Amino acid sequence: MTATAVLDEPVTAAASIVNDCTIHVATVNGSGSQSSNNVLMRSIFQMGVPVSGKNMFPSNIAGLPTWFTIRANKDGWIARKKEVDIMICMNAATAREDVMALQPGAVCIYDAPLKCSGMRDDVTFFEVPFAKIAGELSQDSRLRKLLTNMIYVGIVAERLGIERDEIVNAITKQFKGKQKAIDPNVNAIDKGLAYARENLPAQHRWRIERMNATSGKIIIDGNAAAAIGAMFGGVTVVTWYPITPSSSLCESLIDYMKEHRIGPDGKATFAIVQAEDELAAMGMVLGAGWAGARSLTSTSGPGISLMAEFAGLGYFAELPGVIWDIQRVGPSTGLPTRTAQGDIFEVHYLSHGDTQHIALIPASVAECFDFAGEALDLAEMFQTPIFVLSDLDLGMNNHMSDPFTYPTKPYRRGKVLDAKQLDELGGKWGRYLDVDGDGIPYRTLPGTDHLMASYFTRGSGHDTHARYSEKPADYKATVDRLAKKFQTAKQFVPQPVIDRRSNAKIGFIAYGTTDIALEESRYQLRNEHGVETSYLRLRALPFTDDVKAFVESHDRVYVVEQNRDGQMGDLLRLEVGDIQHKLRKILHYTGLPCDARSITDSLLQMESDGTRVVKIGLGAEAVTQTISED
């Protein structure tokens, strides 16, 4: 029997923490642990317990550290939690650092050669000889390495009470019915279960017990959800260049379109092109949009930078197209596999000159699905590039969701003139003429069978009839009309979600994936400190009139976002003008997803000492900054 570092815990079953724990797996990139971690997460989900999984992996070569965090919570709080309850320690390079970061009372299951038990006396250690157990399963060294991951799933399952049948079901789903892969993995699970029962002391502090909070729900990542939504939204042309963390959006779309968009004659009814770079991808999107196709591309911050010139062309020549920006940490190469909300300024003002782009900001996988179709509609309605600001946490990590609602409304193609309408106009129309007073002109599509359908698309100075012009009056009229179009968009973009509490003097504004942490923070503030708050979640740019009204109705409004400078906060200051002194900033930009406790602690500190800006670090590294009122 392998020695363990502790005796049986003196914790009774009555004191167990049920369906509320964080499991943190520390291993190395390329070890095959992703499949086992997904199996562990899905097993908990299938037991009816709300769960999320977040993968933090290196951006370069195999063999570097990677961590996967699973949070199970009966109340549905699935944002990242700083505190780790159960650690699976498999990486010698980070073992000491991982163990020292645990909170007192945590459990650490570790590979025997790492000798973690001597590092702390306030952590429960379980030593496991993974190599020896794996050696009993296979003589193939590569297979043994992969099966080691399933062994720790079995050990964790036995320690927490996760049902074996659900693990087997999860393995079957993971390997899609491939029995040759399923059988050895199930054997490895059983080895882990047996070893834990026969050799390890009991662990009663954390337990997973069956409940019914996930019935009818799905688990999916945001990029896949966006791909499905774009397919249902009628996209026909997709051009892209691979870049982390956006690549899986177009890769998923390729698979879905091949399955569902092949015509009766066996021919594809779509075109998906991998361009030579992001610049070319953006040009193709606008060309396809000009020709009447629904088109999109996906990229991240560095790709957005390359698209600046074409974004300006799309804005000024009024060409439709959709750009998904799956944000990561910048600037430059930055941290390609970490999450951030740092592209707000870049996207909103992309291009030289006076430019303002419409942007949608999903906060969930369901909104990724919905906004994919909405963005395609808006691009054609407003004849302009539409950006969708997702991020790595939403795009690449797994999230729980209700099933998506199948869209039933017809596509909105906007102001497109056909031959009959051109006849009715007597051929008298101007491509850039504002007929309806909303800033949106009418257009025709190539191939329209009418003598007066054609016009010259201009990225240079032009008048209302698309004729070349450098006249000051024509230029001013053009950019003023574009600004009017941007104001019109306020009525059509997704409206903010507002939870206004009548007795709350404090308000929050946030957007995107910050939402899940912020809602949990509001719960903590209300239940632990008696602090009631209102909340406005932004879902798009431009801001609607609700935003200023929300700020006016509260004494202080805390803008929470995941970038260093508070980019959305600065846009809000411009928006609300003379009441901007009410705005405060809580900024989280470590590259890890925002957590609730950091928001809670920051607000309490700021309410106590009047701090205007808190830049959240890791523990003692938090930095505060006071800004004079404007």
N, C-alpha and C positions, 0 to 999 in steps of 0.2 A: 504493500500500500504506500502510495506516495505521500510524504509528509505535507501537511498544510500548515499555514502560518498561524492559524487561529483555531480555537476550540469552537464548539457549537455556540452560536450567538445566544445570549440570554434575552432574546426578544420574543415575546409571545405572539401568537397568531393574531390576537385581538389588537395588537399594536401595529399590525402591518399597514403599510401605505399601499392601498389598492388602486391600480390603474392610474398611477401618477408617478412616472419615473423617466429618467433620461439615460439612454444606453449609448456609450461612446466607444467606437471601435478604432483603435490606433494600429495601423498596419503600413504596408508599403505599396506604392503604385505598381500596378502590373501583377499583383499577387492573386488576382481573381476574386478578391473579397467583395466586389460590388454585387455579384449574384447572391452570395450568402447574406449580405446585409439587407438586400431587397426581400429575400425570403423571410428573414427575421421580422422585418417591418410589416410585410403583408400578413404574416401569421397573426400578429397582434391585431391588425385591422380586421381580419376574418373572425376574430373572437369578439368583434363588436366594439372595440376600443378605438377612439379617435387617435390618429397617429400621423406623424410626418417624418420624413427622412431628408437629411441634408448632407451632401457629400462635399468635403473640402479636399481637393486633390492638387498635386503640383502641375505646373504648366509645361514642364519640359520632359524629362526622361523617366523611364521605369526605375524603380528602386528607391525613389524619394518618398518621404513620409506622406501618408494620406489618412484622413480621418472621416468617419461616417457617424453621424449623430442621429439617433432615433428618439423621438420624444412621444411618449404615450400619455394622454391626459383625458380623464373621464369627462371633464368639463368642456373639452374641445379646444383648449389652449395649445396651439401647435407651433407657435413661434419658437425661435431658438431660445434655449435656456442656458445661461452661463454655467450653472452648477451641474456637475456630472454625478449621477448616482451609481451607475455600474460601468466600469471601464473594462474593455477587453484589450489587454496590452500585448501586442505582438511584434513591436518594432524596437530593436535594440538601440537604434539611433536616438529615439525620442522617449525611451522608457522612463528615465528619471524625470524628465520634464513633464511627461504625462501624469506620472504618479504624484509629483509635487503639486500639480494644479488641482488635484481632487479636493473636494470639501471633506472635512472630518466626518467619519461615519460612512463614507462611501465604500463600495465593494470593488476590488480589483481582481479580475481573472487574468492570470498572466502565464506566458510560456515559460516553462521551468528554467531554461538557461538564462533568463533575464534576471533572476534572483531579486525580484522586486520587494519581497517581504521585509527586508531590512531597511527600506527607505523611509517608512512611516510607522508609527505605533498607534495612530488613530484611524487607520483604514483597515478593513477586513480583506485579507488576501487569500485567494484560492490559486494554488500552484497546479499547473496541468502540463504533463509531458506530451505535448501535441505531436512531436515527431514520432515518438514511440507508438502512440495510438494510430497515427496515420500509416505507420509501417505495417500494422496488422491488417490494413485494408487493401494495400496495393504494393507491388514491387516497382512500379513505374514512378520514378522520382518526380516527374512533372505532375502526374495525377495526385500523388501524395500531397504535394504542395497545395493543390486546389481543394482537395478533400479536407485539409486542415481547417479551412474556413467553415465548412459545414459542421465540423466537430465542435467548434466554439458555439455555433448556433444551437446545437443539441445541449451543450452545457448550460448556456444561458436559459434555454427553454425549461430545462429541469429545475434550475434554481428559482425561476420566476413563476412557474406553473403554466407555461404556454403549452397548449394541447398538441400532442404529436400529430393527430390527424390533420390539424390545420397547417402544420409545417409541411406535411406530405402534399397537401393540396397546393400550398404555395410553391413548392418545388416543381410540381407538375405544370403549374402556370408559367413559372420562370423558364422552364426548358421546353415548353410548348409541345408536350406529349412525346418527346424523344426518349423512349424508354431506356436506351443505352446510356443516356446521361442521367436519367432519373434514378435508376437503381443504385449506382454507386453513391450518389449524394444522399439517398435515403439511408443507406448503410452507414454512412458517416454520421448522420444525425443520430441514428440509434447507438452508435459507439459513444457519442458525446453524452447522450442521455444516460446510458448505462454507467459510464465512468463517473459522472456526477453523483448518481445514486449510490454507487458502491464505495467511492473514495473521498468525497467532499462533504464537509459538514453542511448542515442545513442553513438556508438563508431565508429568514422570515420577514425581513424589514420591508422589502418591496415584493408585491405580488401582482400578477396579471390574472384577472378573473373575467369570465364571459359576461358581456353586457350587450346592449342592443342599440348602440349609438351610431353604427355605420351601415345599418340596413339600407339597401338601395343605393349606396354611394359608390363612387369609383375613386381610384388613385391614378393620377396622370401628371405629367410635367407640362409646364406652360407652353413650351415650344410645340409639343405634339398637339395640344389643344388648339393653338393658333393655326397649325397646319390643317386640322380638320375644319375649323371655322372658315379658313380661306377657301377651302375646296367647296364647302356649302355656299360660300359667298360668291362663287362664280369666277374665281381666278382662272385665267387661261394661259397667261405667260408669267413664268417665274425665272428670274435671272439672279445668280448669286455667285459669291466667291467665298470659300470656306474661311471661317474665323470663329474662334472660341469667344463667347458661348452661344453663337447663333446658328452654327452649322446644322444642328439637329432639327431645326425648324424646316429647312428646305429638304433635308434628307428624309424626314418623316413625310413631307408633302409628296416627294417622289413616290414613296411606297403607296400612299393613299390614292394618288391620282392613277397610278398603274392599276390599282385594284378596282377603282370605281369610275374612271374616266376614259375607258377604252370603248370606242364606238362599236356598233353591230358589225361593221366591216373589219374589225380587228385593229383599226388605226387609232392612234392617240388623238384626243380632242383638245390637247394642250401642248404647250412647249415649255420645257424646263431646261435652261441652259446654264452651265457653269462657265462664267466669264473669265477673262484673263486677270481681272482685278475688280475692285469695288467700283472704280470709276466707270469702267465699261458696263458693269451690271446696272448701275444707275441710268446710264444713257439708254440701254436697251429697255429698261422699264418705261422711261418717258416716251421712247419711240413707239412702244407697244400701246401705251395709253393714248398717244396722238392718233394711232390707227384705229382706236375703238376697242382694244382688248382690255380686260381687267388684269392688271399686272402688279407684281410686288417683288421686293427683294428683302433679304434679311442680312443684318450685319451687326457690328458692335462699334464702339467709339472710334477706333482707328479707321474703320471703313467709312464712318460718317464724315470724318475729316476729309477723306479723299472725294467724297461726293459733293463737296461744297459748291463747285462751279455748276454742276448739273442741277443741283437743288435750286440755285438762283435762276437757271434757265426755265425750270419747271414752274417756278413762282411767277416769273415775268412774262413768259410766253403762254402761261396757263395750260399746263399739260398735267393730266392726272397720273397718279402712281402711288403705291404704298411702300413705305420703308419701315421695317421692323428693326428697332435698335434694342438689342439685348445687352443692356449696359454691364460693363465690367469696370474694374479699378484702373484709372489712368492717373496722369497723362502718359503719353508715349505708349510703349508696350505695357507699362504698369504691371498689374497683377492680373494676367488674363483669366485666371480661374477663381477670382474672388468677386464678390458682388458689390455694387455701388449704385447710386442715383446721381451720377456726376455729369450727365450729358444734357442737363436741362437748358443751360445757356446755348450750348453748341447746336442743339436741334432747333430751339425756338428761333434763333437768329441766323441759321446757317446760310452762308453766302455773304458777299460784300454788298454794300449799299443797304437801303432800307428794306429789310425782309422780315416777315413774321410768319412762321409756319403753324399750322394747326397740328396739334399732337394729342393723341389719346393715351391714357395711362391706366392700364389694367392693374388690379390688385389681387386677382385670383385667376385660377385656371379657367373658371367659367367665364370671366371677363375676357381672357385671351381668346376664347372661342367666339364670344359675342362681338368683340371689337374687331376681329379679323374681317367679318362681313361688313361691319359698320364702317371701317376704314375704306374699304373698296367703294361703298356707296358714297361716302363723303368726298373721296378723290374725284369721282365723276361729277357729283353735284357742284363742287367748288372749283373743278378744273385746276387742280393744284396737287403738289406732293402732300401726302398725309403721313405723318410719322406716328408710330406706336412705340411708346417707351416702356418696355419690359425691363427685366434685369436677370442676372445669372441665377439668383435664388429662385425666382419664379419660373424662369425658362428651363433650367436643367434639373431642378430638384422636384421630388414627388410631392404632390399635394392632394388632399382629400377633397372631394367635390360631389355635389349632386350631379346626376347625369345632365348633359347639355340639352337645351331645348332646341328641337329641330326648327330651323327658320321657315316661316310660312309666307312672309311678306315678299312681294316681288322686288327685284333689284331696282334701285333708284339710279337711273342713268343721267339724270340732270337735264340741262337745257340743250337738247340735240335736235336740230332741224332736219326733217326729211324732205324729200322732193316735193311732196304735196304742200308742206308748209312754205317752202321756198316759192312755189307758184303763187300761194296766197299773198305772200309779201311782195310779189312782183319783182323778185330778185333784189329788192332793196333791203339790205341788212348789213350790219357791220360786225365783224368778228369780235371786236373789243368794245362794242357799244353797250352801255348800261341802259337797257330798255325798261327794266322793272324797278330800278332804284335800289337794288340790293347789292350792287357791285358785281354781280355775276352776269357775264355776257352769254350769248348763244354761240353754239359751235355746230359745225357739220363734220361728218366722218368721211375719210377717204373712200371713194367708190360710190358716193351718193350720186344718183343719176339725174343731175340737173346742171345746166350750164353755169349757174351762179353759185354752185356749192363750194368751189375752190377758193382758197385764200392763201396768203403767204404767212407762215408761222414765224414770228420774229422775236428773237432774244435781244435785238437792238431797239432803239427808240422807234415808236410807232404811234399812229393815231387810231381812232376808233374803228377805222376800216382796214387795219393791218398794213397801212402804207408806211413806208419808211419816213421817219420824221425826227428832226433834232430841234423842233420848235419848243421853247421853254413851256409854253402853255400846254402842248400835247403831252410832254413828259410829266408835268405836274398833275394833269388830269388823270393820266394812267396810274401813277403811284397812289394818288388819292383814292381812286376807285378800288385799287387792290386793298387799301386800308379799310375801305367800307365793306368789302367782301369779308375781310377778317372779322369785322364787328358783326356782320350777319351770321357768321358761324356760331356765335354764342347761343343762338336759338336751336342749333341742330346737333352740336357735340353732346356727348353724354354729360348729363347734369351732375353736379356734386351730390354726394350722399350726406345728409345732414341729420345728426341726432342732437337736437337742441333741448337742453334741460332747463326748465323755468327758473330753478334756484341756483344755477351755475353762473358764477362770475368769471370763471376761467374757461377758455376754449382751446381746443387743439385743432390744428390743420396739418394734414399729412396726405400722403399719396403712395400708390404702388404697394410694394410688399411691406413697407413700414406699418401698414394697417393692422396686420395680425398681432404685432407686438403692442401697438398702441391700444387696441381694444382690451388686451389683457392688462396693460398698465392702468387703464381707466377703472377696471375691476379692482385692481390692487388699491388704487387711491380711494375708491369709494368704500371698500370693505375693511381696509386696514387703517385708513387715516381719516375717514369721513369727509373726503374731498370730492365734491361732485364736479363733473366737467361736461361741457358740450364738445361736439366733434363734427368737423366738416372734412369729408374726404374728397379731395380733388380727383376728377376723372378725365380732365381735358384742359388743354389750352386752346383758345383764350379763356380767361376767367369769365364766369357769368356774374350778373349783378348780385347773386346770393353771397358772393365772397365778401364784398365790402360791408354788406348788411350784417353778416355774421361777426366781423371784427367790431363793427359799431356797437353790437349788442353785448359785448363782453368787456370786462375791465382789462384783462390780459389774454393774449392769444399766443400759444406756444406752437411754433412751426417745427415739426419733427421730420428730418430727412437724413439721407445717408450720403452726405458729401461734406467736404471740409468747410466750404464757404457759405453754405446756406443759400444755394442758388435760387430755389423756389421762394425762399423767404425774401430775397432781394426783389424778385419779380412782384411779390405781394406788396412790398413797401412802395413800389412804383404805382401799383394798382390802387392802394387805399389812400395814398397821398397824405393829407394832414393828420390822419389818425395812425400813422405808421409807428408812433411811439408805443402803441399797445402791443406790438409784435415782439416776441422773444424767439430765440433759436435754440433747439436741442439737436446737436449734430453728432451722428454716429458714422464713422468712416474707417473702421479697422479692416474692412474687407470681409468681415463676417456679417451675417444677417443681424439686424437690430434685435435686441432683446427687451422684454417688458421691464425688468427690474431697473435697468439703466435709465429708462425714461422716467419711471416713478421716482427714483432717487434724485434725478436731475431736477424735476419739477419741484419737489419738496425743498431742495437746496435753493433754487431760484426764488421760490416764494418767500423763503426765510431771509435771504440776504440781498435780494434785489438784482442778482446777476442777470444780465441781458442775454448772454450766450454761454452755453455749456458745450464743450467739445469732449465727447465721451471717449475715454480710453479703456484700457483693460485694468480695472481695479484702481490702484493708486495713481495710474497715469492720467486720470481725468484732468482736463485743463479747463478752467473757467476764464471768461473774458467779460469785462464790463464795457459797454458801449454807451456813450452819452446819448441822452434822448434828443431826437431831432425836433 
